[in-house]
Amino acid sequence: MRPFDGRRVLLGITGGIASYKSVLLARLLSQAGAEVDVVMTRAAQEFVGAITFEAVTGRRSYSEIFGSGNTLDHIRLARESEVFVVAPATADFLARAAHGHADDLLTACLLANVSPVLLVPAMNDRMWANAQTVRNVSHLRETGITVIEPDEGPLAAGEGAGPGRMPEPEAIFAEIARILEPRGALAGLDVIVTAGATREPVDPVRFISNHSSGRMGVALAEAAYRRGANVTLIAGHLDVEVASWLRVIRSDTTRDMLDAVAESLPHSDVLIMAGAPADFRPRVE
């Protein structure tokens, strides 16, 4: 399935070690049918070569604002894009974007852009926490730009483990999908989805359950998320992986699932019951 056939994505790459993840992101977008135009800063090319992105997208990469035949690339690329993503967005890029600089092709594209913008910060945790960076991010958000929070985890060369790590490509892809896919009636709604099989213990070793994989419930939760819903997945036993960007409440038994639904339901707009509670449970003497 190619859900983004013909959709235009402008992907900016700045000079951070996390830029290797951007190759995987470009590949995911291309496999989904998107036409991905990559704009790289000079610093980005110190980490990943332009030919790598051309190989995974099948399209030319851009980097220079000056040169024969590319005088108006920043206008054309910005005009043709349906979503403008910068991943990774370094502290330097965030500062230049916040102050309206246009001293390279990427920042010039940003100023000429009229489509939704998604910035994906990646930097050392102390740089992310710096007061200047905090102010820059706040200002960018005030202008309507979406700046997603970085993940926590090991950073480059073991220097820190706080927030600053670039999210995984699959998580960024999901955020882009929320922009590209029709939002419709689910946008902004709080949606609960149950999925997977519950297990009723007979003794410490055995249990009563069923063969539900949870695949349908997880797919419904992901689809609702892409259409703009705030999704809570209440999951029993699953045979499929759950995306890291979904909020998940684990429930082992049918009673656990019932309690989780009862607690979440008063604050929700939609309930989709795709879970598979066990049909029986042992009588407790």
C-alpha positions as CSV (number, residue, x, y, z in Angstrom):
1,M,0.0,0.0,0.0
2,R,1.3,3.5,-0.9
3,P,-0.8,5.9,1.1
4,F,1.1,9.0,0.0
5,D,1.3,8.5,-3.7
6,G,2.2,11.8,-5.4
7,R,2.4,13.8,-2.1
8,R,5.3,16.2,-2.0
9,V,7.6,16.3,1.1
10,L,10.4,18.7,1.5
11,L,13.0,17.2,3.9
12,G,15.7,19.4,5.3
13,I,18.9,17.8,6.8
14,T,21.2,19.8,9.1
15,G,24.6,18.9,10.4
16,G,24.1,16.5,13.2
17,I,25.1,12.9,13.8
18,A,21.4,12.0,13.9
19,S,21.3,12.7,10.2
20,Y,21.9,9.0,9.5
21,K,18.3,8.4,10.7
22,S,17.1,10.8,8.1
23,V,18.1,8.4,5.4
24,L,15.7,5.8,6.9
25,L,13.0,8.5,7.1
26,A,13.4,9.4,3.5
27,R,13.2,5.7,2.6
28,L,10.0,5.3,4.6
29,L,8.4,8.3,2.9
30,S,9.5,7.1,-0.6
31,Q,8.2,3.6,0.0
32,A,4.8,5.2,1.0
33,G,4.7,6.9,-2.4
34,A,5.8,10.4,-1.4
35,E,8.0,12.5,-3.7
36,V,10.8,13.5,-1.3
37,D,13.0,16.5,-2.1
38,V,16.0,16.7,0.2
39,V,17.7,19.9,1.0
40,M,21.0,19.6,2.9
41,T,23.2,22.1,4.6
42,R,26.9,22.0,4.1
43,A,27.4,20.7,7.6
44,A,24.9,17.9,6.9
45,Q,27.1,16.7,4.0
46,E,29.9,16.1,6.5
47,F,27.8,13.3,8.0
48,V,25.8,11.9,5.1
49,G,26.5,12.2,1.3
50,A,23.8,13.7,-1.0
51,I,24.1,10.6,-3.2
52,T,22.7,8.5,-0.3
53,F,19.5,10.4,-0.3
54,E,19.3,10.4,-4.1
55,A,19.6,6.6,-4.0
56,V,16.7,6.1,-1.5
57,T,14.4,8.8,-3.0
58,G,15.2,8.5,-6.7
59,R,15.3,12.3,-6.8
60,R,17.9,15.0,-6.9
61,S,19.2,16.4,-3.6
62,Y,19.8,20.1,-3.2
63,S,22.3,22.1,-1.1
64,E,23.6,25.3,-2.8
65,I,21.6,28.5,-3.0
66,F,23.9,29.9,-5.6
67,G,24.9,28.4,-8.9
68,S,23.8,28.2,-12.5
69,G,20.2,27.1,-13.0
70,N,19.2,27.0,-9.3
71,T,18.6,30.7,-8.5
72,L,15.0,30.2,-7.6
73,D,15.2,26.7,-6.1
74,H,14.2,28.0,-2.7
75,I,10.9,29.4,-4.1
76,R,10.1,26.4,-6.3
77,L,10.8,23.8,-3.6
78,A,8.8,25.7,-1.0
79,R,5.9,26.2,-3.4
80,E,5.7,22.5,-4.4
81,S,5.9,21.0,-0.9
82,E,2.8,19.9,1.1
83,V,4.8,19.5,4.3
84,F,8.2,20.8,5.2
85,V,10.2,18.6,7.6
86,V,13.7,19.4,9.1
87,A,15.1,16.3,10.7
88,P,17.5,16.6,12.4
89,A,17.1,20.3,13.4
90,T,20.3,21.3,15.2
91,A,20.5,24.0,17.8
92,D,22.2,26.2,15.2
93,F,19.4,25.7,12.7
94,L,16.7,26.4,15.4
95,A,18.5,29.7,16.2
96,R,18.7,30.8,12.6
97,A,15.1,29.8,11.9
98,A,13.8,31.7,14.9
99,H,15.6,34.8,13.8
100,G,14.5,34.7,10.2
101,H,17.9,34.0,8.6
102,A,18.1,33.1,4.9
103,D,21.8,32.6,4.4
104,D,21.6,29.1,2.9
105,L,19.1,27.1,0.8
106,L,17.4,25.5,3.7
107,T,16.6,28.6,5.7
108,A,15.6,30.4,2.5
109,C,13.2,27.6,1.7
110,L,11.8,28.0,5.2
111,L,11.1,31.7,4.8
112,A,9.5,31.1,1.4
113,N,7.4,28.2,2.7
114,V,3.6,28.3,3.1
115,S,3.0,24.6,3.9
116,P,2.9,23.0,7.4
117,V,6.4,22.8,9.1
118,L,7.6,20.1,11.3
119,L,11.0,20.5,13.1
120,V,12.7,17.5,14.8
121,P,15.4,18.7,17.2
122,A,18.5,16.6,17.9
123,M,21.3,17.8,20.0
124,N,23.1,17.3,23.3
125,D,20.8,17.5,26.3
126,R,22.6,20.5,27.7
127,M,22.2,22.4,24.4
128,W,18.5,21.5,24.4
129,A,18.1,22.8,27.9
130,N,20.0,26.0,27.2
131,A,17.9,29.1,27.8
132,Q,18.6,30.4,24.3
133,T,17.4,27.2,22.7
134,V,14.3,27.2,24.9
135,R,13.4,30.7,23.8
136,N,14.1,29.9,20.1
137,V,11.8,26.8,20.3
138,S,9.1,28.8,22.1
139,H,9.2,31.6,19.4
140,L,9.0,29.0,16.6
141,R,6.0,27.4,18.1
142,E,4.3,30.8,18.5
143,T,4.6,31.3,14.8
144,G,2.7,28.1,14.1
145,I,5.6,25.8,13.5
146,T,5.4,22.3,15.0
147,V,8.5,21.4,17.0
148,I,8.3,17.9,18.4
149,E,10.0,17.0,21.7
150,P,13.2,15.0,21.4
151,D,13.5,11.6,22.9
152,E,15.5,10.6,26.0
153,G,18.3,8.1,25.6
154,P,22.0,7.7,24.9
155,L,23.5,10.6,23.0
156,A,26.5,10.8,20.7
157,A,29.8,9.4,22.2
158,G,28.1,8.7,25.5
159,E,27.8,12.4,26.2
160,G,24.6,12.5,28.2
161,A,21.3,10.6,28.2
162,G,18.7,13.3,28.7
163,P,16.3,14.7,26.2
164,G,17.9,15.6,22.9
165,R,18.0,12.4,21.0
166,M,16.2,12.4,17.6
167,P,13.1,10.3,17.6
168,E,13.1,7.1,15.5
169,P,12.2,7.5,11.8
170,E,8.9,5.6,12.4
171,A,7.8,8.1,15.0
172,I,8.6,11.0,12.7
173,F,6.8,9.3,9.8
174,A,3.7,9.1,12.0
175,E,3.8,12.8,12.7
176,I,4.2,13.5,9.0
177,A,1.2,11.2,8.3
178,R,-0.9,13.2,10.7
179,I,-0.3,16.2,8.5
180,L,-0.7,14.5,5.1
181,E,-3.6,12.3,5.8
182,P,-7.2,13.7,5.8
183,R,-8.0,14.6,9.4
184,G,-11.8,14.4,9.0
185,A,-14.1,13.8,12.0
186,L,-11.5,12.3,14.3
187,A,-9.2,15.4,14.5
188,G,-8.8,16.4,18.1
189,L,-11.0,13.7,19.5
190,D,-9.9,11.4,22.4
191,V,-10.2,7.8,21.2
192,I,-9.8,4.6,23.2
193,V,-9.0,1.4,21.3
194,T,-8.9,-2.1,23.0
195,A,-6.7,-4.7,21.4
196,G,-5.3,-8.2,22.0
197,A,-6.3,-11.2,24.1
198,T,-6.7,-11.2,27.9
199,R,-5.3,-14.1,30.0
200,E,-7.1,-15.6,32.9
201,P,-4.7,-17.5,35.2
202,V,-5.7,-21.0,36.3
203,D,-2.5,-21.3,38.4
204,P,1.0,-19.7,38.3
205,V,1.8,-21.6,35.1
206,R,-1.4,-22.0,33.1
207,F,-4.0,-19.6,31.8
208,I,-7.2,-19.4,29.7
209,S,-6.9,-17.2,26.6
210,N,-7.5,-17.1,22.8
211,H,-5.5,-16.7,19.6
212,S,-6.2,-13.0,19.0
213,S,-3.0,-11.3,17.8
214,G,-4.2,-7.7,18.4
215,R,-3.3,-6.8,14.9
216,M,-6.7,-5.2,14.0
217,G,-6.8,-3.1,17.2
218,V,-3.3,-1.8,16.8
219,A,-4.0,-0.9,13.1
220,L,-7.2,0.9,14.1
221,A,-5.3,2.9,16.8
222,E,-2.5,3.9,14.4
223,A,-5.1,4.9,11.8
224,A,-6.9,7.1,14.3
225,Y,-3.7,8.7,15.4
226,R,-2.7,9.5,11.8
227,R,-6.1,11.2,11.4
228,G,-5.5,13.6,14.2
229,A,-7.0,11.7,17.2
230,N,-5.5,11.5,20.7
231,V,-5.3,7.8,21.0
232,T,-5.1,5.5,24.1
233,L,-4.5,1.8,23.3
234,I,-5.7,-0.5,26.0
235,A,-3.8,-3.7,25.2
236,G,-3.9,-7.3,26.3
237,H,-1.5,-9.8,25.0
238,L,-0.2,-8.7,21.5
239,D,1.6,-10.6,18.8
240,V,2.4,-7.4,16.9
241,E,4.7,-4.5,17.8
242,V,3.1,-1.3,19.0
243,A,4.6,2.0,17.7
244,S,6.5,4.0,20.4
245,W,4.3,7.0,19.7
246,L,1.1,5.4,20.8
247,R,0.0,5.8,24.5
248,V,-0.5,2.2,25.7
249,I,-2.2,0.9,28.9
250,R,-1.3,-2.8,29.5
251,S,-4.0,-5.1,30.8
252,D,-3.4,-8.7,31.5
253,T,-6.8,-10.0,32.6
254,T,-10.3,-9.2,31.5
255,R,-10.9,-7.3,34.7
256,D,-7.8,-5.3,34.1
257,M,-9.1,-4.3,30.6
258,L,-12.5,-3.5,32.0
259,D,-11.1,-1.3,34.8
260,A,-8.8,0.5,32.3
261,V,-11.7,1.2,30.0
262,A,-13.9,2.4,32.8
263,E,-11.3,4.8,34.1
264,S,-10.5,6.2,30.6
265,L,-14.0,6.4,29.2
266,P,-15.3,9.5,31.0
267,H,-12.5,11.5,29.4
268,S,-13.0,10.1,25.9
269,D,-15.1,10.8,22.8
270,V,-14.9,7.4,21.0
271,L,-14.5,3.8,22.2
272,I,-13.5,1.1,19.7
273,M,-13.6,-2.3,21.3
274,A,-11.4,-4.5,19.1
275,G,-9.9,-6.4,22.0
276,A,-10.5,-10.1,22.6
277,P,-11.3,-10.8,26.3
278,A,-11.2,-14.4,27.4
279,D,-14.6,-16.1,27.4
280,F,-14.1,-17.8,30.7
281,R,-12.2,-17.3,33.9
282,P,-11.6,-19.8,36.8
283,R,-13.9,-19.6,39.8
284,V,-12.1,-18.2,42.8
285,E,-13.0,-20.4,45.8
